[in-house]
């Protein structure tokens, strides 16, 4: 493994640790905090993909949220 691969692996490990800690903190604060945590993570994922010219993640997220809304308002 070269230096760039090690750096990328370390970055992913740090990100995972950060998200795991943030998720645990949100869960301890209550369900609405956990919902907000996941909403923010998914919005960032979609925004980053859009910034890279890929609208597919944003479209999938919007479709999933629409399906969720419809399933719980019928």
C-alpha positions in Angstrom: 0.0 0.0 0.0 1.5 3.4 -1.0 1.3 6.6 1.0 -1.7 8.0 -0.8 -3.7 4.7 -0.2 -2.7 4.8 3.5 -3.8 8.4 3.8 -7.1 7.6 2.1 -7.6 4.6 4.4 -6.8 6.8 7.4 -9.2 9.5 6.3 -12.0 7.0 5.8 -11.3 5.4 9.3 -11.4 8.9 10.9 -14.6 9.8 9.1 -16.2 6.5 10.2 -15.2 7.1 13.8 -16.6 10.7 13.6 -19.9 9.5 12.2 -20.2 6.6 14.7 -19.6 9.0 17.6 -22.0 11.6 16.2 -24.7 8.9 15.7 -24.3 7.6 19.2 -24.6 11.2 20.6 -27.6 11.9 18.5 -29.3 8.6 19.5 -28.7 9.4 23.2 -30.3 12.8 22.7 -33.5 11.2 21.3 -35.2 10.1 18.1 -35.5 13.6 16.5 -31.8 14.2 17.0 -31.1 10.8 15.3 -33.4 11.7 12.4 -31.6 15.1 12.0 -28.2 13.3 12.1 -29.2 11.0 9.3 -30.9 13.7 7.3 -27.7 15.8 7.5 -25.4 12.9 6.5 -27.6 12.0 3.5 -27.9 15.6 2.4 -24.1 16.0 2.5 -23.8 12.8 0.5 -26.2 14.1 -2.1 -24.6 17.6 -2.2 -21.1 16.2 -2.7 -22.3 14.0 -5.6 -24.1 17.0 -7.1 -20.9 19.1 -6.7 -19.1 16.3 -8.7 -21.7 16.4 -11.4 -23.7 13.3 -10.4 -27.4 13.9 -9.7 -28.2 10.3 -9.2 -27.8 10.2 -5.5 -29.9 13.4 -5.0 -32.6 11.9 -7.3 -32.6 8.6 -5.4 -32.8 10.4 -2.0 -35.7 12.6 -3.2 -37.5 9.5 -4.5 -37.0 7.6 -1.3 -38.2 10.5 0.8 -41.2 10.9 -1.4 -42.0 7.2 -1.1 -41.6 7.4 2.7 -43.9 10.3 2.8 -46.6 8.6 0.7 -46.3 5.4 2.7 -46.9 7.3 6.0 -49.7 9.7 4.9 -52.1 7.3 3.2 
